[in-house]
Amino acid sequence: MTAERASGSSGPAETLFSGTYAAASSSFAAVMFLTGLAALAVVPTLPTAARDLDGVALFPLVAGCFVAASLLGGVLGGHWADRSGAHRPLAAGMALAVATLLVSAASTSIWQLAAGRFLDGLAGGMGAVSINAAIGQAYPDRLRARALALMSACWIVPSLVGPPLAGLVAGWWSWRAVFFGLAVLTLVPALVVVALLRGRSWPPAPAPAPSADRPRSPALMVATAVSAGAALGQYGVSGWDTHHLLFVAGGLALLVVFAPRLLPPGTWCAGRGLPATVLLRGLGSGVFFTLEAFVPLLLVTDRGAPPVLIGLAFTGAAVAWAAASWAQSRLLESRPRHHLVVAGALVLATAVALAVAGTLPAMPAFVAASALVVAAVGMGMFAPSLTVLSLSHSPADRQGYASGAMQTAQNLGQTTVLGLSSALLNACLGAGSADSAGYAAAFGLLLAPCLLATLLAARTRIT
């Protein structure tokens, strides 16, 4: 590594795609494009796959496995990147992403599909953390912000074409064709990316700090226990017999014991500052993820909506999120951040009301589908505002810890809120209620975290 590179300076002509950085920028952009395409194309097809595999009751497990595994994958990728550089876990994540698409495509049971989603979560978690670490290792300070902006831009095209294209393929052919097609599309670029990463001269991983100065990081065992607890809980809420309740108890015990070790002290009681900010991130993400999981399931199993409608709803949600995020950063930047958190929570509550209304037989299917778009508007204001607040509440040498806590809270919130809604849905269906009534109850439960976030937003304010 040259003295110029080590000092973080670069010549005026150097850009992300200059000779020095072209290979890294191309590799990272390809990874993010493929990740976005796979993520946004696969999710709308999962309800159809669950129905065809006679596994609708276990759909929360399929949806939650990805989130539970991504927490573990993020910790695993972070430790690996710290030990030997970010390029190795990034390459491993790409290879695993191709393999998991094939596992899911060949599913003969809902359990195999859940296993595929779990492996996909591992790959996604490793990739997300590795990309951030790789940007820090590969670029000087002046280019890092541009590299991060490039990574965000790589999701634009997948968000526009991925979901509706996947819906058309699933409707005209099969949901399996979506998985197989993505595996084929991803294989050759993944091999090229791995070759570029192996052939590139990488700076060595930073030497570990002395133990007294090294910031505490969650142990791999803790992350494994939390991921296992989340997965056990998602399986347990699929039924109400003794067998399932034992799984719920086991999963809950693991979460109660280990999850607090991954979050700032005072998170559960919404302590002012960072703890409340972290808690609200979990609440909002849980509401949005549950809508994202159950609205398509409602449309497929109860309303008979075509897959292309679900794909268009996901595309609309991606565009709405981006537009709201832009608006809060430009048009509303002078407003206090905790006010934007309140506004986002209220918009999420409106989306929940739309989802409840969409369960009524007299309502057209697009009413329920529109809930995803409205919820994305709320999250476009809610999530970035909380991220800014979390960094403001943290000193410079603890912002990495704050970012990790926010990511952990997001994953825990998603699995917890989804699990509670799933338990209520399955309880209603088990009691003989109509499917639409069960979905209405599950959606109605989401008003509680929306209201709680609205009431607690003031505790996130910067004083």
DOMARSE-325798 format. One record per residue (C-alpha): residue number from 1; x, z, y. Coordinates in Angstrom, 1 decimal, decimal comma. Layout:
<sites>
 num      u      w      v
 NUM      X      Z      Y
...
</sites>
This chain:
<sites>
 num      u      w      v
   1    0,0    0,0    0,0
   2    1,5   -1,0    3,4
   3    2,0    1,4    6,3
   4   -0,6   -0,5    8,2
   5   -3,1    0,0    5,4
   6   -2,2    3,6    5,0
   7   -2,7    4,3    8,6
   8   -6,2    2,8    8,6
   9   -5,3    0,0   11,1
  10   -5,6   -3,7   10,6
  11   -4,8   -6,8   12,6
  12   -7,5   -8,2   14,9
  13   -8,1  -11,2   12,7
  14   -8,9   -9,2    9,6
  15  -12,6   -9,2    8,5
  16  -14,5   -8,3    5,4
  17  -13,8  -11,7    4,0
  18  -10,2  -12,2    5,2
  19   -7,5  -12,7    2,6
  20   -6,8   -9,0    2,3
  21  -10,3   -7,9    1,6
  22  -12,1  -11,0    0,4
  23  -12,0  -10,2   -3,3
  24  -13,2   -6,6   -2,8
  25  -16,0   -7,7   -0,4
  26  -17,2  -10,5   -2,8
  27  -17,1   -8,1   -5,7
  28  -19,1   -5,3   -4,0
  29  -21,6   -7,8   -2,6
  30  -22,2   -9,3   -6,0
  31  -22,6   -5,8   -7,5
  32  -25,2   -4,8   -4,9
  33  -27,1   -8,1   -5,1
  34  -27,4   -7,9   -8,9
  35  -28,3   -4,2   -8,8
  36  -31,0   -4,9   -6,3
  37  -32,4   -7,9   -8,2
  38  -32,5   -6,0  -11,5
  39  -34,0   -2,8  -10,0
  40  -36,7   -4,5   -8,0
  41  -37,6   -7,0  -10,7
  42  -37,8   -4,6  -13,6
  43  -39,9   -1,8  -12,1
  44  -43,1   -3,9  -11,6
  45  -43,0   -5,0  -15,3
  46  -42,7   -1,5  -16,8
  47  -46,5   -0,7  -16,8
  48  -47,2   -4,0  -18,7
  49  -44,4   -3,1  -21,2
  50  -45,8    0,4  -21,7
  51  -49,3   -1,0  -22,4
  52  -48,0   -3,6  -24,9
  53  -46,0   -1,0  -26,7
  54  -48,9    1,4  -26,9
  55  -47,1    4,0  -24,9
  56  -49,1    4,5  -21,7
  57  -49,2    8,3  -22,3
  58  -45,4    8,3  -22,3
  59  -45,0    6,1  -19,2
  60  -43,9    9,0  -17,1
  61  -41,0    9,5  -19,5
  62  -40,0    5,8  -19,1
  63  -40,2    6,1  -15,3
  64  -38,5    9,5  -15,1
  65  -35,7    8,8  -17,6
  66  -34,0    6,5  -15,0
  67  -34,1    9,1  -12,3
  68  -32,8   11,9  -14,6
  69  -30,0    9,7  -15,9
  70  -29,0    8,5  -12,5
  71  -28,2   12,1  -11,4
  72  -25,9   12,4  -14,4
  73  -24,4    8,9  -13,8
  74  -23,7    9,8  -10,2
  75  -21,7   12,9  -11,1
  76  -19,9   11,1  -13,9
  77  -19,0    8,2  -11,7
  78  -17,8   10,5   -8,9
  79  -15,5   12,5  -11,2
  80  -14,2    9,3  -12,8
  81  -13,5    7,7   -9,3
  82  -11,7   10,8   -8,1
  83   -9,5   10,8  -11,2
  84   -8,5    7,2  -11,6
  85  -10,0    5,1   -8,7
  86  -13,5    3,7   -8,1
  87  -12,9    0,3   -9,7
  88  -13,1    1,6  -13,3
  89  -16,5    3,4  -13,2
  90  -17,8    0,5  -11,1
  91  -16,7   -2,0  -13,8
  92  -18,1    0,2  -16,6
  93  -21,4    0,5  -14,7
  94  -21,7   -3,3  -14,5
  95  -21,1   -3,7  -18,2
  96  -23,5   -1,0  -19,1
  97  -26,2   -2,5  -16,8
  98  -26,1   -5,8  -18,9
  99  -26,3   -3,9  -22,2
 100  -29,3   -1,8  -21,1
 101  -31,3   -4,9  -20,1
 102  -30,8   -6,2  -23,6
 103  -31,8   -2,8  -25,1
 104  -35,0   -2,8  -23,0
 105  -35,8   -6,4  -23,7
 106  -35,7   -5,9  -27,5
 107  -37,8   -2,8  -27,4
 108  -40,1   -2,4  -30,4
 109  -41,4    1,0  -29,3
 110  -41,9    3,0  -26,1
 111  -39,0    5,2  -27,2
 112  -36,5    2,3  -27,2
 113  -37,8    1,3  -23,7
 114  -37,2    4,9  -22,5
 115  -33,7    4,8  -24,0
 116  -33,0    1,6  -22,2
 117  -34,2    3,0  -18,9
 118  -32,0    6,1  -19,5
 119  -28,9    3,9  -20,0
 120  -29,9    2,0  -16,9
 121  -30,1    5,2  -14,9
 122  -26,5    6,1  -16,0
 123  -25,3    2,6  -15,0
 124  -27,2    2,8  -11,6
 125  -25,9    6,3  -10,8
 126  -22,3    5,3  -11,6
 127  -22,5    2,1   -9,6
 128  -24,1    3,7   -6,5
 129  -21,5    6,5   -6,3
 130  -18,6    4,2   -7,2
 131  -19,5    1,6   -4,5
 132  -19,3    4,3   -1,8
 133  -16,1    5,6   -3,1
 134  -14,6    2,1   -3,5
 135  -15,5    1,3    0,1
 136  -13,6    4,4    1,2
 137  -10,6    3,4   -0,9
 138  -10,5   -0,3   -0,2
 139  -11,1   -0,6    3,6
 140   -9,6    0,9    6,7
 141  -11,9    3,0    9,0
 142  -12,7    0,0   11,2
 143  -14,3   -2,0    8,4
 144  -16,1    0,7    6,5
 145  -19,3    0,6    8,6
 146  -19,4   -3,2    8,3
 147  -19,0   -2,9    4,5
 148  -21,9   -0,5    4,3
 149  -24,0   -2,8    6,4
 150  -23,1   -5,7    4,0
 151  -24,2   -3,6    1,0
 152  -27,6   -2,9    2,6
 153  -28,0   -6,6    3,5
 154  -27,4   -7,6   -0,1
 155  -30,8   -6,0   -1,0
 156  -32,8   -8,2    1,3
 157  -33,1  -11,4   -0,8
 158  -33,8   -9,4   -4,1
 159  -36,5   -7,5   -2,3
 160  -38,2  -10,7   -1,2
 161  -37,9  -12,7   -4,4
 162  -37,4  -10,3   -7,3
 163  -40,8   -8,5   -7,7
 164  -43,1  -11,6   -7,2
 165  -40,8  -13,7   -9,5
 166  -40,8  -11,1  -12,1
 167  -44,6  -10,8  -11,8
 168  -45,0  -14,6  -12,3
 169  -42,7  -14,6  -15,4
 170  -44,5  -11,6  -16,9
 171  -47,9  -13,2  -16,3
 172  -47,0  -16,7  -17,5
 173  -44,7  -15,7  -20,3
 174  -43,8  -12,1  -21,2
 175  -42,3   -9,0  -19,8
 176  -39,5   -9,3  -22,3
 177  -38,5  -12,6  -20,7
 178  -37,9  -10,7  -17,4
 179  -35,4   -8,4  -19,1
 180  -33,7  -11,1  -21,1
 181  -33,6  -13,4  -18,0
 182  -32,0  -10,7  -15,9
 183  -29,4  -10,0  -18,6
 184  -28,4  -13,7  -18,7
 185  -28,3  -14,0  -15,0
 186  -26,2  -10,8  -14,7
 187  -23,8  -11,5  -17,6
 188  -21,5  -14,1  -16,0
 189  -21,4  -12,6  -12,5
 190  -20,7   -9,2  -14,1
 191  -17,7  -10,6  -16,1
 192  -16,4  -12,2  -12,9
 193  -16,8   -8,9  -11,0
 194  -15,0   -7,0  -13,7
 195  -12,2   -9,5  -13,7
 196  -11,8   -9,3   -9,9
 197  -11,8   -5,5  -10,0
 198   -9,2   -5,4  -12,7
 199   -7,0   -8,0  -11,0
 200   -7,1   -6,5   -7,6
 201   -4,4   -4,1   -6,4
 202   -6,2   -0,8   -5,7
 203   -4,8    2,2   -3,8
 204   -4,3    5,2   -6,1
 205   -7,0    7,8   -6,3
 206   -6,4   10,6   -3,8
 207   -4,6   13,5   -5,2
 208   -6,8   16,5   -5,9
 209   -6,7   19,1   -3,1
 210   -5,4   22,6   -3,9
 211   -8,0   24,7   -5,7
 212   -8,4   27,0   -2,7
 213   -9,2   24,1   -0,4
 214  -11,1   21,8   -2,7
 215  -14,8   21,7   -2,0
 216  -17,0   22,9   -4,8
 217  -18,6   20,1   -6,7
 218  -21,3   20,3   -9,4
 219  -19,7   20,5  -12,9
 220  -20,6   17,7  -15,3
 221  -22,1   20,3  -17,6
 222  -24,5   21,4  -14,8
 223  -25,6   17,8  -14,1
 224  -26,1   17,1  -17,8
 225  -28,3   20,2  -18,1
 226  -30,4   19,2  -15,1
 227  -30,8   15,6  -16,4
 228  -31,8   16,9  -19,9
 229  -34,2   19,4  -18,3
 230  -35,9   16,6  -16,3
 231  -36,2   14,3  -19,3
 232  -37,6   17,1  -21,5
 233  -40,1   17,9  -18,9
 234  -41,3   14,3  -18,6
 235  -41,8   14,1  -22,3
 236  -43,6   17,4  -22,5
 237  -46,3   16,6  -19,9
 238  -47,4   13,7  -22,1
 239  -49,5   16,1  -24,2
 240  -51,0   19,5  -24,2
 241  -50,4   20,8  -27,8
 242  -47,8   23,5  -28,7
 243  -45,2   20,9  -29,5
 244  -45,3   19,4  -26,0
 245  -45,6   22,7  -24,2
 246  -42,4   23,9  -25,9
 247  -40,6   20,8  -24,5
 248  -42,0   21,6  -21,0
 249  -40,8   25,2  -21,3
 250  -37,3   24,1  -22,4
 251  -37,0   21,6  -19,6
 252  -38,3   24,0  -17,0
 253  -35,8   26,7  -18,2
 254  -32,9   24,3  -17,8
 255  -34,1   23,2  -14,3
 256  -34,6   26,8  -13,2
 257  -31,2   27,9  -14,4
 258  -29,1   24,9  -13,4
 259  -30,8   23,0  -10,5
 260  -30,1   25,7   -7,9
 261  -26,3   25,2   -8,4
 262  -26,6   21,6   -7,2
 263  -28,5   22,5   -3,9
 264  -27,6   24,5   -0,8
 265  -28,6   28,2   -0,9
 266  -32,0   28,8    0,6
 267  -33,4   25,4   -0,4
 268  -36,3   26,7   -2,4
 269  -37,5   28,9    0,5
 270  -36,9   26,2    3,1
 271  -34,2   27,9    5,0
 272  -33,7   26,5    8,5
 273  -31,3   23,6    8,9
 274  -29,8   21,9    5,8
 275  -31,8   23,8    3,1
 276  -35,1   22,8    4,6
 277  -33,9   19,2    5,2
 278  -32,8   18,9    1,5
 279  -36,2   20,3    0,3
 280  -38,2   17,9    2,4
 281  -36,1   15,0    1,0
 282  -37,2   16,0   -2,4
 283  -40,9   16,4   -1,5
 284  -41,1   13,0    0,3
 285  -39,2   11,1   -2,4
 286  -41,4   12,7   -5,1
 287  -44,6   11,4   -3,4
 288  -43,3    7,9   -3,0
 289  -41,8    7,6   -6,5
 290  -45,0    8,9   -8,1
 291  -47,1    6,3   -6,1
 292  -44,5    3,7   -7,1
 293  -44,9    4,6  -10,8
 294  -48,7    5,2  -11,0
 295  -50,2    2,6   -8,7
 296  -48,9   -0,3  -10,9
 297  -50,0    1,6  -14,0
 298  -53,5    1,9  -12,5
 299  -53,6   -1,7  -11,6
 300  -52,5   -2,9  -15,1
 301  -54,4   -0,5  -17,3
 302  -57,6    0,2  -15,4
 303  -58,1   -2,7  -12,9
 304  -56,7   -5,6  -14,9
 305  -54,7   -6,8  -12,0
 306  -52,3   -9,7  -12,6
 307  -48,5   -8,8  -12,6
 308  -47,9  -11,1   -9,6
 309  -50,1   -8,8   -7,4
 310  -47,9   -5,8   -8,4
 311  -44,8   -7,9   -7,6
 312  -46,1   -8,8   -4,2
 313  -46,9   -5,1   -3,5
 314  -43,3   -4,2   -4,2
 315  -42,0   -7,0   -2,0
 316  -44,3   -5,9    0,8
 317  -43,1   -2,3    0,3
 318  -39,5   -3,3    0,6
 319  -40,1   -5,3    3,8
 320  -42,2   -2,5    5,2
 321  -39,5    0,1    4,5
 322  -36,9   -2,0    6,2
 323  -39,1   -2,6    9,2
 324  -40,0    1,0    9,7
 325  -36,3    2,0    9,3
 326  -35,3   -0,4   12,0
 327  -38,1    0,8   14,2
 328  -37,1    4,5   13,9
 329  -33,5    3,6   14,7
 330  -34,2    1,4   17,7
 331  -37,7    1,8   19,2
 332  -38,1    5,5   18,4
 333  -34,5    6,7   18,6
 334  -35,2    8,9   21,7
 335  -37,8   10,9   19,8
 336  -36,7   14,2   18,2
 337  -35,9   13,6   14,6
 338  -38,2   16,3   13,2
 339  -41,1   14,6   15,0
 340  -40,3   11,4   13,0
 341  -40,3   13,5    9,8
 342  -43,8   14,7   10,7
 343  -45,0   11,1   11,4
 344  -43,5    9,9    8,1
 345  -45,2   12,6    6,1
 346  -48,6   11,8    7,7
 347  -48,2    8,1    6,9
 348  -47,4    9,1    3,3
 349  -50,6   11,2    3,3
 350  -52,5    8,1    4,5
 351  -51,0    6,1    1,6
 352  -52,1    8,8   -0,9
 353  -55,6    8,5    0,5
 354  -55,5    4,7    0,0
 355  -54,4    5,2   -3,6
 356  -57,3    7,6   -4,2
 357  -59,7    5,2   -2,7
 358  -58,2    2,4   -4,8
 359  -59,4    4,2   -8,0
 360  -63,0    3,6   -7,1
 361  -64,5    0,8   -9,1
 362  -66,2   -0,7   -6,1
 363  -62,8   -1,1   -4,3
 364  -60,8   -4,3   -4,8
 365  -57,4   -4,0   -6,5
 366  -55,5   -4,8   -3,3
 367  -56,6   -1,4   -1,8
 368  -54,5    0,5   -4,3
 369  -51,7   -2,0   -4,0
 370  -51,6   -1,5   -0,3
 371  -50,8    2,1   -0,8
 372  -47,3    1,1   -1,8
 373  -46,8   -0,8    1,5
 374  -48,1    2,1    3,6
 375  -46,1    4,6    1,7
 376  -42,9    2,5    2,4
 377  -43,7    2,6    6,1
 378  -43,8    6,4    5,9
 379  -40,5    6,6    4,0
 380  -38,8    4,2    6,4
 381  -39,3    6,8    9,1
 382  -39,0    9,9    6,9
 383  -35,9    9,3    4,8
 384  -33,4    8,1    7,5
 385  -34,5   10,8    9,9
 386  -33,8   13,5    7,2
 387  -30,4   11,9    6,5
 388  -29,4   12,0   10,2
 389  -30,6   15,7   10,3
 390  -28,6   16,6    7,2
 391  -25,4   15,2    8,7
 392  -26,1   17,0   12,0
 393  -26,5   20,3   10,2
 394  -23,2   19,9    8,4
 395  -19,6   20,1    9,7
 396  -17,4   17,1    9,2
 397  -15,7   18,5    6,2
 398  -19,0   19,2    4,4
 399  -20,9   16,0    5,0
 400  -20,0   14,7    1,6
 401  -21,6   17,9    0,1
 402  -24,7   17,4    2,2
 403  -25,1   13,8    1,1
 404  -24,7   14,8   -2,5
 405  -27,3   17,6   -2,1
 406  -29,7   15,1   -0,5
 407  -29,3   12,7   -3,4
 408  -29,8   15,5   -6,0
 409  -32,9   16,7   -4,2
 410  -34,3   13,2   -4,2
 411  -33,9   12,9   -8,0
 412  -35,3   16,4   -8,6
 413  -38,2   15,8   -6,3
 414  -39,0   12,5   -8,0
 415  -39,0   14,0  -11,6
 416  -40,8   17,2  -10,6
 417  -43,7   15,7   -8,6
 418  -44,1   12,9  -11,1
 419  -44,2   15,5  -13,9
 420  -46,9   17,5  -12,2
 421  -49,0   14,5  -11,5
 422  -48,5   13,2  -15,1
 423  -49,6   16,6  -16,5
 424  -52,8   16,5  -14,4
 425  -53,5   12,9  -15,4
 426  -53,1   13,6  -19,1
 427  -55,1   16,8  -18,8
 428  -58,0   14,8  -17,2
 429  -57,8   12,1  -19,8
 430  -57,6   14,6  -22,6
 431  -60,7   16,3  -21,4
 432  -62,6   13,0  -21,6
 433  -62,6   12,0  -18,0
 434  -62,7    8,3  -17,0
 435  -59,3    6,7  -16,4
 436  -60,2    6,2  -12,7
 437  -61,0    9,9  -12,3
 438  -57,7   10,9  -13,9
 439  -55,7    8,7  -11,6
 440  -57,7   10,0   -8,6
 441  -56,8   13,6   -9,5
 442  -53,1   12,7  -10,0
 443  -53,0   10,9   -6,6
 444  -54,9   13,7   -4,9
 445  -52,3   16,2   -6,0
 446  -49,7   14,3   -3,8
 447  -51,5   15,5   -0,7
 448  -50,0   18,9   -1,2
 449  -46,3   17,9   -0,8
 450  -47,3   15,7    2,2
 451  -48,9   18,7    3,9
 452  -46,0   21,0    3,0
 453  -43,5   18,5    4,5
 454  -45,6   18,3    7,7
 455  -45,7   22,1    8,1
 456  -42,0   22,6    7,3
 457  -40,6   19,8    9,4
 458  -39,9   22,1   12,3
 459  -37,4   24,0   10,2
 460  -35,2   20,9   10,1
 461  -34,9   20,6   13,9
 462  -31,5   20,7   15,5
 463  -31,3   23,8   17,7
</sites>
